[in-house]
Amino acid sequence: MKEILEVKTLITFLIALILISCSQKYTGEVHFKSCKVNYPLHDEEKERKINYEAIPNQWEYEYALRKLALCLCDKYFQKKDQETKEKIIEIYKYKFEYYNRDESFKKVNFDSILINRKEIFDSEIIAY
């Protein structure tokens, strides 16, 4: 009788462990200095089987990168810093796959990037 109870306890423990590990959420992170943005990482293959489509991890990464740029712009307004400026420009020049700019998008100077940061780094605009 005691052995059956031990086996049941072990099985319950193993099932709980499996459920916890299967429901584990993974996240990615982009950061620079005091700005940090976490974003979800998806099991794209598993999501396609369930929903027939998936949110690509690249899309989540680009979303986080744009939010990081907005944070960096705010920090740059507080304290002019060459490293922060260079990181903002690096993100501005990044070849986004899911947040493509219009082909007619013109290069602008850094002051224009800061002034128009909400439009340039708007993470809600998606180009298909």
Secondary structure, 3 states (H helix, E strand, C coil): CHHHHHHHHHHHHHHHHHHHHHCCCEEEEEEECCEEEEEEECCHHHHHHHHCCCCCHHHHHHHHHHHHHHHHHHHHHHCCCHHHHHHHHHHHHCCCCCCCCCCCCCCCCHHHHHHCHHHHCCCCCCCC
